[in-house]
Amino acid sequence: MTISRWYPIREVASLQDRVNSLFQDFAGDNSGTVTAAAFAPAVDVFENGEKVVLKLDIPGIKEEDLDIRVENQTLSVRGERKFESEEKEENFHRIERRYGSFFRSFSLPTTVDTENVAATYDAGVLKLELKKKASAQPKQIKIGVGSSNGAGKTVQAA
């Protein structure tokens, strides 16, 4: 067993270097300029019997700065929020909103019809509706109870 000398100052310096690198990764470079930290917009995903719906919060992004694609059962949304300021950057006291480009991708179930996608953008919310294939939608089956005349109750099959 080798005995080594412990230098507490070196441990503190190492910890400070690690913490500094975390802040540099978060804020970008350390050149003193305002930087745009990467962001990923919040998304809600839900489905019903007829479609899958995604809602992305992307306020301040223009429609022409959005790129929505479906390829190989993968939905991808790409966009950019640009820092537009009438004031010089050094006049700001605080910048908390995120700027820059983002990319989100979602694997789609095979039940989704990738040829039938609708997108709407209203009040900073991008809504994507992906209809399900007809074979994946629930079907109604009539069941005749106690008689052969075909009249009976209707139940929904899953």
Rosetta blueprint (number, residue, H / E / L):
1 M L
2 T L
3 I L
4 S L
5 R L
6 W L
7 Y L
8 P H
9 I H
10 R H
11 E H
12 V H
13 A H
14 S H
15 L H
16 Q H
17 D H
18 R H
19 V H
20 N H
21 S H
22 L H
23 F H
24 Q H
25 D H
26 F H
27 A H
28 G L
29 D L
30 N L
31 S L
32 G L
33 T L
34 V L
35 T L
36 A L
37 A L
38 A L
39 F L
40 A L
41 P L
42 A L
43 V E
44 D E
45 V E
46 F E
47 E E
48 N L
49 G L
50 E L
51 K E
52 V E
53 V E
54 L E
55 K E
56 L E
57 D E
58 I L
59 P L
60 G L
61 I L
62 K L
63 E H
64 E H
65 D H
66 L E
67 D E
68 I E
69 R E
70 V E
71 E E
72 N L
73 Q L
74 T E
75 L E
76 S E
77 V E
78 R E
79 G E
80 E E
81 R E
82 K L
83 F L
84 E L
85 S L
86 E L
87 E L
88 K L
89 E H
90 E H
91 N H
92 F L
93 H L
94 R L
95 I L
96 E L
97 R L
98 R L
99 Y L
100 G E
101 S E
102 F E
103 F E
104 R E
105 S E
106 F E
107 S E
108 L L
109 P L
110 T L
111 T L
112 V E
113 D E
114 T E
115 E E
116 N E
117 V E
118 A E
119 A E
120 T E
121 Y E
122 D E
123 A L
124 G L
125 V E
126 L E
127 K E
128 L E
129 E E
130 L E
131 K E
132 K E
133 K L
134 A H
135 S H
136 A H
137 Q L
138 P L
139 K E
140 Q E
141 I E
142 K E
143 I E
144 G E
145 V L
146 G L
147 S L
148 S L
149 N L
150 G L
151 A L
152 G E
153 K E
154 T E
155 V E
156 Q E
157 A E
158 A L
